[in-house]
Amino acid sequence: MNFTIHPVTWHDAEPMLRAVREAVFIREQSVLVELEWDGLDETSHHVLALSSTGQAIGCGRILPNAHIGRIAVMPEWRGKKVGTAILEGLLAYASSRHYPEVDLDAQVQALPFYRNFGFIEEGEDFMDAGIPHRKLRMKL
Ligand SMILES: CC(C)(COP(=O)(O)OP(=O)(O)OC[C@H]1O[C@@H](n2cnc3c(N)ncnc32)[C@H](O)[C@@H]1OP(=O)(O)O)[C@@H](O)C(=O)NCCC(=O)NCCS
């Protein structure tokens, strides 16, 4: 199962980015619509994963303040390194912009995924959109 990773703008790829996040965050994880669409997508840099047939299978974003988020992979594509490729794409963008560090709020259930990258875990767990999270930070 082959896939490719693409840096995209919200303007160019909104329908595909929305499709993945609606499936994963809104329908699967029951995140409220008004929390998911927080108005920060237009100014973010996005990464989109496509299957070899052009289907949107994953995505992620990084804000201008170097905050990474909204990493999602469609269920049938999990465990095939799509998430890894998306996060690598976001980190490569951060490096290209010479950001000194990046941070993200990881869902606690997904911490093993982020641990592979060398993030430092910070502070107490907190709730966001009804899901337990932990702050992660990494110097670049
Ligand atoms: C978390 C998520 C993005 C990972 O994407 P993925 O494509 O399945 O991840 P990868 O295949 O690149 O996994 C890389 C490694 O992380 C591990 N991993 C991935 N997701 C994990 C999870 N939820 N729990 C534990 N380990 C996980 C994999 O087992 C793999 O380990 P390995 O290198 O030893 O084989 C994906 O599971 C997902 O979309 N989950 C639902 C949405 C979500 O939780 N997003 C994160 C918000 S903070």
The ligand as an SDF file (V2000), in Angstrom:
LIG
                    3D

 48 50  0  0  0  0  0  0  0  0999 V2000
   -1.8140    8.5420   16.1480 C   0  0  0  0  0  0  0  0  0  0  0  0
   -1.8200    8.2920   14.6340 C   0  0  0  0  0  0  0  0  0  0  0  0
   -1.7450    9.6280   13.9000 C   0  0  0  0  0  0  0  0  0  0  0  0
   -0.5830    7.4450   14.2850 C   0  0  0  0  0  0  0  0  0  0  0  0
   -0.5430    7.2520   12.8650 O   0  0  0  0  0  0  0  0  0  0  0  0
    0.0000    5.8870   12.2190 P   0  0  0  0  0  0  0  0  0  0  0  0
    0.1490    6.1200   10.7710 O   0  0  0  0  0  0  0  0  0  0  0  0
   -0.8750    4.7580   12.6500 O   0  0  0  0  0  0  0  0  0  0  0  0
    1.3960    5.7580   12.9460 O   0  0  0  0  0  0  0  0  0  0  0  0
    2.7120    4.9910   12.4030 P   0  0  0  0  0  0  0  0  0  0  0  0
    2.3170    3.8150   11.5800 O   0  0  0  0  0  0  0  0  0  0  0  0
    3.5920    5.9860   11.7480 O   0  0  0  0  0  0  0  0  0  0  0  0
    3.2980    4.5080   13.7920 O   0  0  0  0  0  0  0  0  0  0  0  0
    4.6220    4.7410   14.2140 C   0  0  0  0  0  0  0  0  0  0  0  0
    4.8170    4.0410   15.5320 C   0  0  0  0  0  0  0  0  0  0  0  0
    3.9280    4.5910   16.5400 O   0  0  0  0  0  0  0  0  0  0  0  0
    3.1280    3.5560   17.1070 C   0  0  0  0  0  0  0  0  0  0  0  0
    1.7760    4.0810   17.3230 N   0  0  0  0  0  0  0  0  0  0  0  0
    1.0600    4.7740   16.4280 C   0  0  0  0  0  0  0  0  0  0  0  0
   -0.1350    5.1240   16.9600 N   0  0  0  0  0  0  0  0  0  0  0  0
   -0.1490    4.6300   18.2100 C   0  0  0  0  0  0  0  0  0  0  0  0
   -1.1050    4.6720   19.2510 C   0  0  0  0  0  0  0  0  0  0  0  0
   -2.2970    5.3070   19.1230 N   0  0  0  0  0  0  0  0  0  0  0  0
   -0.7900    4.0450   20.4210 N   0  0  0  0  0  0  0  0  0  0  0  0
    0.3950    3.3990   20.5350 C   0  0  0  0  0  0  0  0  0  0  0  0
    1.3390    3.3470   19.5900 N   0  0  0  0  0  0  0  0  0  0  0  0
    1.0710    3.9650   18.4310 C   0  0  0  0  0  0  0  0  0  0  0  0
    3.1110    2.4670   16.0630 C   0  0  0  0  0  0  0  0  0  0  0  0
    2.8640    1.2210   16.6590 O   0  0  0  0  0  0  0  0  0  0  0  0
    4.4900    2.5500   15.4730 C   0  0  0  0  0  0  0  0  0  0  0  0
    5.4140    1.8900   16.2840 O   0  0  0  0  0  0  0  0  0  0  0  0
    6.6830    1.1020   15.6430 P   0  0  0  0  0  0  0  0  0  0  0  0
    7.5330    2.1730   15.0000 O   0  0  0  0  0  0  0  0  0  0  0  0
    7.3040    0.4400   16.8230 O   0  0  0  0  0  0  0  0  0  0  0  0
    6.1000    0.1680   14.6390 O   0  0  0  0  0  0  0  0  0  0  0  0
   -3.0870    7.5030   14.1850 C   0  0  0  0  0  0  0  0  0  0  0  0
   -3.1860    6.3430   14.9590 O   0  0  0  0  0  0  0  0  0  0  0  0
   -4.3840    8.2880   14.3100 C   0  0  0  0  0  0  0  0  0  0  0  0
   -4.7750    9.0200   13.4080 O   0  0  0  0  0  0  0  0  0  0  0  0
   -5.0850    8.1370   15.4460 N   0  0  0  0  0  0  0  0  0  0  0  0
   -6.3600    8.8260   15.6430 C   0  0  0  0  0  0  0  0  0  0  0  0
   -6.1740   10.3220   15.7610 C   0  0  0  0  0  0  0  0  0  0  0  0
   -5.1530   10.6930   16.8110 C   0  0  0  0  0  0  0  0  0  0  0  0
   -5.1280   10.1330   17.8970 O   0  0  0  0  0  0  0  0  0  0  0  0
   -4.3050   11.6580   16.4570 N   0  0  0  0  0  0  0  0  0  0  0  0
   -3.2690   12.1330   17.3470 C   0  0  0  0  0  0  0  0  0  0  0  0
   -3.7680   13.3440   18.0350 C   0  0  0  0  0  0  0  0  0  0  0  0
   -2.5890   13.9190   19.2440 S   0  0  0  0  0  0  0  0  0  0  0  0
  1  2  1  0
  2  3  1  0
  2  4  1  0
  2 36  1  0
  4  5  1  0
  5  6  1  0
  6  7  2  0
  6  8  1  0
  6  9  1  0
  9 10  1  0
 10 11  2  0
 10 12  1  0
 10 13  1  0
 13 14  1  0
 14 15  1  0
 15 16  1  0
 15 30  1  0
 16 17  1  0
 17 18  1  0
 17 28  1  0
 18 19  1  0
 18 27  1  0
 19 20  2  0
 20 21  1  0
 21 22  1  0
 21 27  2  0
 22 23  1  0
 22 24  2  0
 24 25  1  0
 25 26  2  0
 26 27  1  0
 28 29  1  0
 28 30  1  0
 30 31  1  0
 31 32  1  0
 32 33  2  0
 32 34  1  0
 32 35  1  0
 36 37  1  0
 36 38  1  0
 38 39  2  0
 38 40  1  0
 40 41  1  0
 41 42  1  0
 42 43  1  0
 43 44  2  0
 43 45  1  0
 45 46  1  0
 46 47  1  0
 47 48  1  0
M  END
$$$$
